[in-house]
């Protein structure tokens, strides 16, 4: 379960990104994250643990600095002992945003799972700090993390591997590089294992800005696929053999582009008001 917040304090945004977010020209997702964290007053901590490339943390430090963040730092966590370091925990104390980079989500979960850093991120988010993650950093945000599986559009028994994640949300299961890597089948399979979960498939350069009320706001150049089991009437998952195709009757699927919203609590998707978008554009906000 997500960490409980303090009375009167709103939970921070949870922001999974589908990977390959635009870093050069139209950096809308990263810019919106910086602005949400406070702009010039922002204190952003980058966690590049999922990547084994030495410069990943430095790249994002430079990006967020160029976008106007006041303070940006990167934590080097290459082994589990690093996730208990006092200086790393102190670096998180006053941050307004945490950004988890892409790479290998199992590297993330095995190095961070059960550590003081993981606990600190959960508490920070509960107390108002915004947490974003791209690619592997997006997958680990949910309580149930997709750690692998098969490509393809058809749900099958055994098509997806699940592992424990950070638990910033217990209602979603998240997949990334979604349409680019043809992952609809494995997301549907994950939802079919327990239809309490809502599937969230993120295209590249696309993000879900999930507000404190559990409303998803779509940002970026691609789309978000919502696999909603709220009206599911029948699933054959319970008696399907390994590799068998699974029947799912009554499953709803939404495809949402920039400006659309989806409420996790009510299951309602909504398209943007064209008049409001036009007015905002004239003001130069977007």
C-alpha atoms as a printed R data frame, in Angstrom:
    type eleno elety resid chain resno       x       y       z
1   ATOM     1    CA   UNK     A     1   0.000   0.000   0.000
2   ATOM     2    CA   UNK     A     2   1.212   3.595  -0.585
3   ATOM     3    CA   UNK     A     3   2.628   5.281   2.528
4   ATOM     4    CA   UNK     A     4  -0.006   7.284   4.433
5   ATOM     5    CA   UNK     A     5   0.357  11.044   4.211
6   ATOM     6    CA   UNK     A     6   0.028  13.609   6.987
7   ATOM     7    CA   UNK     A     7  -3.345  15.231   7.557
8   ATOM     8    CA   UNK     A     8  -3.738  18.393   5.515
9   ATOM     9    CA   UNK     A     9  -0.838  17.595   3.156
10  ATOM    10    CA   UNK     A    10  -1.578  16.530  -0.423
11  ATOM    11    CA   UNK     A    11   0.236  13.549  -1.851
12  ATOM    12    CA   UNK     A    12   2.728  14.422  -4.569
13  ATOM    13    CA   UNK     A    13   2.168  13.616  -8.222
14  ATOM    14    CA   UNK     A    14   3.234  10.210  -9.535
15  ATOM    15    CA   UNK     A    15   4.535  10.598 -13.098
16  ATOM    16    CA   UNK     A    16   5.370   7.467 -15.110
17  ATOM    17    CA   UNK     A    17   6.889   8.201 -18.547
18  ATOM    18    CA   UNK     A    18   6.919   5.697 -21.414
19  ATOM    19    CA   UNK     A    19  10.622   6.171 -22.188
20  ATOM    20    CA   UNK     A    20  12.502   8.018 -24.945
21  ATOM    21    CA   UNK     A    21  11.060  11.346 -23.790
22  ATOM    22    CA   UNK     A    22  12.079  14.302 -25.940
23  ATOM    23    CA   UNK     A    23  15.287  15.798 -24.545
24  ATOM    24    CA   UNK     A    24  16.324  18.248 -27.285
25  ATOM    25    CA   UNK     A    25  13.484  20.092 -29.019
26  ATOM    26    CA   UNK     A    26  10.022  19.969 -27.432
27  ATOM    27    CA   UNK     A    27  10.878  18.909 -23.878
28  ATOM    28    CA   UNK     A    28   7.271  19.266 -22.709
29  ATOM    29    CA   UNK     A    29   7.269  16.367 -20.236
30  ATOM    30    CA   UNK     A    30  10.531  17.241 -18.501
31  ATOM    31    CA   UNK     A    31   9.613  20.947 -18.477
32  ATOM    32    CA   UNK     A    32   6.237  20.253 -16.886
33  ATOM    33    CA   UNK     A    33   7.935  18.127 -14.216
34  ATOM    34    CA   UNK     A    34  10.378  20.940 -13.382
35  ATOM    35    CA   UNK     A    35   7.568  23.495 -13.174
36  ATOM    36    CA   UNK     A    36   5.523  21.176 -10.952
37  ATOM    37    CA   UNK     A    37   8.523  20.805  -8.629
38  ATOM    38    CA   UNK     A    38   8.823  24.570  -8.251
39  ATOM    39    CA   UNK     A    39  10.786  25.864 -11.244
40  ATOM    40    CA   UNK     A    40  13.656  28.000  -9.990
41  ATOM    41    CA   UNK     A    41  12.863  26.858  -6.439
42  ATOM    42    CA   UNK     A    42  12.874  23.183  -7.428
43  ATOM    43    CA   UNK     A    43  15.218  20.729  -5.740
44  ATOM    44    CA   UNK     A    44  15.324  17.606  -7.911
45  ATOM    45    CA   UNK     A    45  17.191  14.405  -7.068
46  ATOM    46    CA   UNK     A    46  17.981  12.035  -9.955
47  ATOM    47    CA   UNK     A    47  18.302   8.295  -9.284
48  ATOM    48    CA   UNK     A    48  20.058   6.650 -12.285
49  ATOM    49    CA   UNK     A    49  20.309   3.193 -10.680
50  ATOM    50    CA   UNK     A    50  18.487   1.359 -13.487
51  ATOM    51    CA   UNK     A    51  21.169   2.364 -15.986
52  ATOM    52    CA   UNK     A    52  24.699   0.984 -16.039
53  ATOM    53    CA   UNK     A    53  25.915   3.931 -18.133
54  ATOM    54    CA   UNK     A    54  28.098   6.217 -16.039
55  ATOM    55    CA   UNK     A    55  26.811   9.474 -17.531
56  ATOM    56    CA   UNK     A    56  23.043   8.873 -17.220
57  ATOM    57    CA   UNK     A    57  22.700  10.834 -14.000
58  ATOM    58    CA   UNK     A    58  24.807  13.710 -15.322
59  ATOM    59    CA   UNK     A    59  22.699  13.937 -18.485
60  ATOM    60    CA   UNK     A    60  19.491  14.469 -16.493
61  ATOM    61    CA   UNK     A    61  21.186  16.872 -14.071
62  ATOM    62    CA   UNK     A    62  22.140  19.011 -17.082
63  ATOM    63    CA   UNK     A    63  18.674  18.701 -18.662
64  ATOM    64    CA   UNK     A    64  16.799  19.790 -15.542
65  ATOM    65    CA   UNK     A    65  19.283  22.615 -14.937
66  ATOM    66    CA   UNK     A    66  18.760  23.868 -18.504
67  ATOM    67    CA   UNK     A    67  14.995  23.794 -17.888
68  ATOM    68    CA   UNK     A    68  15.378  26.131 -14.934
69  ATOM    69    CA   UNK     A    69  15.440  23.858 -11.881
70  ATOM    70    CA   UNK     A    70  17.156  25.622  -8.999
71  ATOM    71    CA   UNK     A    71  19.006  22.621  -7.531
72  ATOM    72    CA   UNK     A    72  19.644  19.256  -9.210
73  ATOM    73    CA   UNK     A    73  21.768  16.370  -7.929
74  ATOM    74    CA   UNK     A    74  22.294  12.700  -8.793
75  ATOM    75    CA   UNK     A    75  22.659   9.778  -6.364
76  ATOM    76    CA   UNK     A    76  25.087   7.010  -7.318
77  ATOM    77    CA   UNK     A    77  23.550   3.739  -6.122
78  ATOM    78    CA   UNK     A    78  25.534   0.883  -7.654
79  ATOM    79    CA   UNK     A    79  25.003  -1.645  -4.868
80  ATOM    80    CA   UNK     A    80  22.480  -2.183  -2.084
81  ATOM    81    CA   UNK     A    81  24.748  -0.670   0.574
82  ATOM    82    CA   UNK     A    82  24.591   2.668  -1.273
83  ATOM    83    CA   UNK     A    83  20.821   2.770  -0.707
84  ATOM    84    CA   UNK     A    84  21.435   3.046   3.047
85  ATOM    85    CA   UNK     A    85  24.046   5.809   2.936
86  ATOM    86    CA   UNK     A    86  23.333   8.701   5.283
87  ATOM    87    CA   UNK     A    87  24.411  11.338   2.761
88  ATOM    88    CA   UNK     A    88  22.058   9.902   0.122
89  ATOM    89    CA   UNK     A    89  19.125   9.964   2.549
90  ATOM    90    CA   UNK     A    90  20.000  13.523   3.567
91  ATOM    91    CA   UNK     A    91  20.033  14.563  -0.109
92  ATOM    92    CA   UNK     A    92  16.395  13.469  -0.330
93  ATOM    93    CA   UNK     A    93  15.291  15.326   2.817
94  ATOM    94    CA   UNK     A    94  14.387  18.663   1.254
95  ATOM    95    CA   UNK     A    95  13.800  17.680  -2.370
96  ATOM    96    CA   UNK     A    96  10.636  18.688  -4.205
97  ATOM    97    CA   UNK     A    97  11.055  16.074  -6.944
98  ATOM    98    CA   UNK     A    98  12.612  12.653  -7.491
99  ATOM    99    CA   UNK     A    99  13.382  11.429 -11.008
100 ATOM   100    CA   UNK     A   100  14.148   7.723 -11.644
101 ATOM   101    CA   UNK     A   101  15.862   7.059 -14.965
102 ATOM   102    CA   UNK     A   102  15.426   4.205 -17.419
103 ATOM   103    CA   UNK     A   103  17.450   1.040 -17.790
104 ATOM   104    CA   UNK     A   104  16.685  -2.354 -16.259
105 ATOM   105    CA   UNK     A   105  13.750  -2.482 -13.845
106 ATOM   106    CA   UNK     A   106  15.029  -5.655 -12.159
107 ATOM   107    CA   UNK     A   107  18.295  -3.860 -11.455
108 ATOM   108    CA   UNK     A   108  16.200  -1.138  -9.833
109 ATOM   109    CA   UNK     A   109  14.109  -3.498  -7.728
110 ATOM   110    CA   UNK     A   110  17.002  -5.687  -6.596
111 ATOM   111    CA   UNK     A   111  19.177  -2.714  -5.585
112 ATOM   112    CA   UNK     A   112  16.467  -0.510  -4.061
113 ATOM   113    CA   UNK     A   113  13.794  -2.939  -2.841
114 ATOM   114    CA   UNK     A   114  13.489  -3.000   0.948
115 ATOM   115    CA   UNK     A   115  16.130  -0.293   1.472
116 ATOM   116    CA   UNK     A   116  15.904   3.028   3.347
117 ATOM   117    CA   UNK     A   117  16.001   4.878   0.006
118 ATOM   118    CA   UNK     A   118  12.901   3.014  -1.217
119 ATOM   119    CA   UNK     A   119  11.094   3.780   2.039
120 ATOM   120    CA   UNK     A   120  12.132   7.419   1.849
121 ATOM   121    CA   UNK     A   121  10.752   7.805  -1.695
122 ATOM   122    CA   UNK     A   122   7.391   6.377  -0.615
123 ATOM   123    CA   UNK     A   123   7.169   8.715   2.386
124 ATOM   124    CA   UNK     A   124   8.303  11.728   0.391
125 ATOM   125    CA   UNK     A   125   5.599  11.146  -2.200
126 ATOM   126    CA   UNK     A   126   2.972  10.713   0.516
127 ATOM   127    CA   UNK     A   127   4.046  14.052   1.999
128 ATOM   128    CA   UNK     A   128   3.949  16.055  -1.233
129 ATOM   129    CA   UNK     A   129   7.136  15.331  -3.194
130 ATOM   130    CA   UNK     A   130   6.574  14.591  -6.870
131 ATOM   131    CA   UNK     A   131   8.087  11.346  -8.194
132 ATOM   132    CA   UNK     A   132   8.683  10.793 -11.916
133 ATOM   133    CA   UNK     A   133  10.288   7.870 -13.694
134 ATOM   134    CA   UNK     A   134  10.979   6.991 -17.304
135 ATOM   135    CA   UNK     A   135  10.950   3.510 -18.865
136 ATOM   136    CA   UNK     A   136  12.202   1.180 -16.093
137 ATOM   137    CA   UNK     A   137  11.697   4.068 -13.685
138 ATOM   138    CA   UNK     A   138   8.024   4.128 -14.690
139 ATOM   139    CA   UNK     A   139   7.506   0.376 -14.365
140 ATOM   140    CA   UNK     A   140   8.757   0.236 -10.775
141 ATOM   141    CA   UNK     A   141   6.328   2.874  -9.483
142 ATOM   142    CA   UNK     A   142   3.408   0.498  -9.039
143 ATOM   143    CA   UNK     A   143   3.026  -2.134  -6.322
144 ATOM   144    CA   UNK     A   144   3.011  -4.855  -8.992
145 ATOM   145    CA   UNK     A   145   5.850  -4.231 -11.479
146 ATOM   146    CA   UNK     A   146   6.033  -5.773 -14.950
147 ATOM   147    CA   UNK     A   147   9.556  -7.173 -15.099
148 ATOM   148    CA   UNK     A   148   9.324  -8.959 -18.455
149 ATOM   149    CA   UNK     A   149   7.081 -10.828 -20.845
150 ATOM   150    CA   UNK     A   150   6.077 -11.471 -24.432
151 ATOM   151    CA   UNK     A   151   5.257  -9.042 -27.214
152 ATOM   152    CA   UNK     A   152   1.979  -9.254 -29.096
153 ATOM   153    CA   UNK     A   153  -1.586  -8.000 -28.897
154 ATOM   154    CA   UNK     A   154  -3.175 -11.182 -27.495
155 ATOM   155    CA   UNK     A   155  -3.369 -11.903 -23.736
156 ATOM   156    CA   UNK     A   156  -2.002 -15.337 -22.843
157 ATOM   157    CA   UNK     A   157  -1.338 -17.329 -19.703
158 ATOM   158    CA   UNK     A   158   2.297 -16.759 -18.760
159 ATOM   159    CA   UNK     A   159   2.763 -13.802 -21.137
160 ATOM   160    CA   UNK     A   160   3.924 -11.461 -18.369
161 ATOM   161    CA   UNK     A   161   6.316 -11.613 -15.419
162 ATOM   162    CA   UNK     A   162   5.477  -9.606 -12.303
163 ATOM   163    CA   UNK     A   163   7.688  -8.526  -9.403
164 ATOM   164    CA   UNK     A   164   7.173  -6.196  -6.425
165 ATOM   165    CA   UNK     A   165   7.665  -2.504  -7.195
166 ATOM   166    CA   UNK     A   166   7.920   0.658  -5.087
167 ATOM   167    CA   UNK     A   167   4.207   0.742  -4.341
168 ATOM   168    CA   UNK     A   168   3.536   4.430  -5.046
169 ATOM   169    CA   UNK     A   169   0.192   3.197  -6.405
170 ATOM   170    CA   UNK     A   170  -1.576  -0.093  -5.764
171 ATOM   171    CA   UNK     A   171  -4.310   0.384  -8.378
172 ATOM   172    CA   UNK     A   172  -2.170   0.479 -11.518
173 ATOM   173    CA   UNK     A   173   0.144  -1.889 -13.321
174 ATOM   174    CA   UNK     A   174   2.382   0.040 -15.706
175 ATOM   175    CA   UNK     A   175   4.038  -0.866 -19.004
176 ATOM   176    CA   UNK     A   176   6.259   1.366 -21.155
177 ATOM   177    CA   UNK     A   177   7.537   1.631 -24.759
178 ATOM   178    CA   UNK     A   178   3.999   0.393 -25.252
179 ATOM   179    CA   UNK     A   179   2.944   0.571 -28.887
180 ATOM   180    CA   UNK     A   180   6.547   0.665 -30.099
181 ATOM   181    CA   UNK     A   181   7.159  -2.800 -28.597
182 ATOM   182    CA   UNK     A   182   3.639  -4.208 -29.059
183 ATOM   183    CA   UNK     A   183   2.868  -4.843 -25.377
184 ATOM   184    CA   UNK     A   184  -0.942  -4.811 -25.241
185 ATOM   185    CA   UNK     A   185  -1.185  -8.586 -24.708
186 ATOM   186    CA   UNK     A   186   1.138  -8.676 -21.722
187 ATOM   187    CA   UNK     A   187  -0.579  -5.686 -20.073
188 ATOM   188    CA   UNK     A   188  -3.972  -7.336 -20.510
189 ATOM   189    CA   UNK     A   189  -2.527 -10.563 -19.078
190 ATOM   190    CA   UNK     A   190  -1.265  -8.678 -16.017
191 ATOM   191    CA   UNK     A   191  -4.706  -7.139 -15.446
192 ATOM   192    CA   UNK     A   192  -6.389 -10.521 -15.947
193 ATOM   193    CA   UNK     A   193  -4.362 -12.053 -13.089
194 ATOM   194    CA   UNK     A   194  -6.226  -9.742 -10.702
195 ATOM   195    CA   UNK     A   195  -8.847  -7.387 -12.199
196 ATOM   196    CA   UNK     A   196  -8.520  -5.032  -9.233
197 ATOM   197    CA   UNK     A   197  -5.614  -3.573 -11.211
198 ATOM   198    CA   UNK     A   198  -5.994  -1.040 -14.008
199 ATOM   199    CA   UNK     A   199  -3.495  -1.362 -16.859
200 ATOM   200    CA   UNK     A   200  -1.549   1.729 -17.920
201 ATOM   201    CA   UNK     A   201   0.366   1.431 -21.211
202 ATOM   202    CA   UNK     A   202   2.641   4.366 -22.015
203 ATOM   203    CA   UNK     A   203   3.897   5.158 -25.492
204 ATOM   204    CA   UNK     A   204   7.349   6.669 -25.824
205 ATOM   205    CA   UNK     A   205   7.591  10.437 -25.188
206 ATOM   206    CA   UNK     A   206   4.290  10.211 -23.293
207 ATOM   207    CA   UNK     A   207   3.613  10.636 -19.587
208 ATOM   208    CA   UNK     A   208   0.800  10.165 -17.097
209 ATOM   209    CA   UNK     A   209   0.748  13.027 -14.575
210 ATOM   210    CA   UNK     A   210  -1.269  11.389 -11.783
211 ATOM   211    CA   UNK     A   211  -2.557  14.053  -9.404
212 ATOM   212    CA   UNK     A   212  -3.282  13.657  -5.659
213 ATOM   213    CA   UNK     A   213  -6.923  12.812  -6.436
214 ATOM   214    CA   UNK     A   214  -5.937   9.896  -8.661
215 ATOM   215    CA   UNK     A   215  -6.729  11.640 -11.955
216 ATOM   216    CA   UNK     A   216  -4.368  10.879 -14.846
217 ATOM   217    CA   UNK     A   217  -3.473  13.834 -17.095
218 ATOM   218    CA   UNK     A   218  -1.869  12.886 -20.414
219 ATOM   219    CA   UNK     A   219   1.196  14.780 -21.665
220 ATOM   220    CA   UNK     A   220   3.488  14.154 -24.640
221 ATOM   221    CA   UNK     A   221   3.432  13.257 -28.302
222 ATOM   222    CA   UNK     A   222   2.069   9.698 -28.073
223 ATOM   223    CA   UNK     A   223  -0.866   8.097 -26.300
224 ATOM   224    CA   UNK     A   224  -1.723   6.238 -23.126
225 ATOM   225    CA   UNK     A   225  -3.651   2.982 -23.287
226 ATOM   226    CA   UNK     A   226  -5.939   2.285 -20.322
227 ATOM   227    CA   UNK     A   227  -6.985  -1.337 -19.778
228 ATOM   228    CA   UNK     A   228  -9.985  -1.017 -17.458
229 ATOM   229    CA   UNK     A   229 -11.493  -4.224 -15.986
230 ATOM   230    CA   UNK     A   230 -14.332  -2.389 -14.207
231 ATOM   231    CA   UNK     A   231 -17.009  -4.024 -16.386
232 ATOM   232    CA   UNK     A   232 -15.239  -7.368 -16.875
233 ATOM   233    CA   UNK     A   233 -17.864 -10.131 -17.129
234 ATOM   234    CA   UNK     A   234 -15.716 -13.187 -17.783
235 ATOM   235    CA   UNK     A   235 -12.063 -14.228 -17.776
236 ATOM   236    CA   UNK     A   236 -10.655 -17.645 -18.674
237 ATOM   237    CA   UNK     A   237  -7.313 -16.924 -16.979
238 ATOM   238    CA   UNK     A   238  -8.057 -19.246 -14.062
239 ATOM   239    CA   UNK     A   239  -8.235 -22.382 -16.223
240 ATOM   240    CA   UNK     A   240  -5.899 -21.468 -19.088
241 ATOM   241    CA   UNK     A   241  -2.796 -23.591 -19.628
242 ATOM   242    CA   UNK     A   242   0.677 -22.122 -20.089
243 ATOM   243    CA   UNK     A   243   0.742 -20.214 -23.379
244 ATOM   244    CA   UNK     A   244  -3.035 -20.490 -23.921
245 ATOM   245    CA   UNK     A   245  -4.932 -17.478 -25.233
246 ATOM   246    CA   UNK     A   246  -7.140 -15.902 -22.570
247 ATOM   247    CA   UNK     A   247 -10.744 -14.813 -23.143
248 ATOM   248    CA   UNK     A   248 -11.691 -11.471 -21.581
249 ATOM   249    CA   UNK     A   249 -15.305 -10.366 -22.039
250 ATOM   250    CA   UNK     A   250 -16.321  -6.844 -21.069
251 ATOM   251    CA   UNK     A   251 -12.796  -5.448 -20.745
252 ATOM   252    CA   UNK     A   252 -12.698  -1.753 -21.677
253 ATOM   253    CA   UNK     A   253  -9.771  -0.130 -23.469
254 ATOM   254    CA   UNK     A   254  -9.244   3.642 -23.772
255 ATOM   255    CA   UNK     A   255  -6.672   5.358 -25.975
256 ATOM   256    CA   UNK     A   256  -5.888   8.811 -24.591
257 ATOM   257    CA   UNK     A   257  -3.741  11.525 -26.199
258 ATOM   258    CA   UNK     A   258  -2.422  14.793 -24.753
259 ATOM   259    CA   UNK     A   259  -5.009  16.720 -22.755
260 ATOM   260    CA   UNK     A   260  -7.232  13.722 -22.003
261 ATOM   261    CA   UNK     A   261  -7.847  12.569 -18.440
262 ATOM   262    CA   UNK     A   262  -8.818   9.368 -16.650
263 ATOM   263    CA   UNK     A   263 -10.029   9.013 -13.074
264 ATOM   264    CA   UNK     A   264  -8.671   5.935 -11.319
265 ATOM   265    CA   UNK     A   265 -11.422   6.055  -8.684
266 ATOM   266    CA   UNK     A   266 -14.435   6.464 -11.006
267 ATOM   267    CA   UNK     A   267 -13.121   4.803 -14.169
268 ATOM   268    CA   UNK     A   268 -14.229   7.783 -16.246
269 ATOM   269    CA   UNK     A   269 -12.154   8.947 -19.225
270 ATOM   270    CA   UNK     A   270 -12.610  12.462 -20.590
271 ATOM   271    CA   UNK     A   271 -11.449  14.355 -23.667
272 ATOM   272    CA   UNK     A   272 -10.152  17.943 -23.437
273 ATOM   273    CA   UNK     A   273 -12.456  20.908 -23.872
274 ATOM   274    CA   UNK     A   274 -11.480  22.349 -27.277
275 ATOM   275    CA   UNK     A   275 -12.538  25.863 -26.275
276 ATOM   276    CA   UNK     A   276 -10.329  25.789 -23.158
277 ATOM   277    CA   UNK     A   277  -7.356  24.473 -25.146
278 ATOM   278    CA   UNK     A   278  -7.765  27.296 -27.676
279 ATOM   279    CA   UNK     A   279  -7.905  29.912 -24.912
280 ATOM   280    CA   UNK     A   280  -4.796  28.532 -23.208
281 ATOM   281    CA   UNK     A   281  -2.918  28.436 -26.519
282 ATOM   282    CA   UNK     A   282  -3.696  32.101 -27.159
283 ATOM   283    CA   UNK     A   283  -2.152  32.939 -23.795
284 ATOM   284    CA   UNK     A   284   1.041  31.195 -24.850
285 ATOM   285    CA   UNK     A   285   0.927  28.582 -22.103
286 ATOM   286    CA   UNK     A   286   1.118  25.636 -24.507
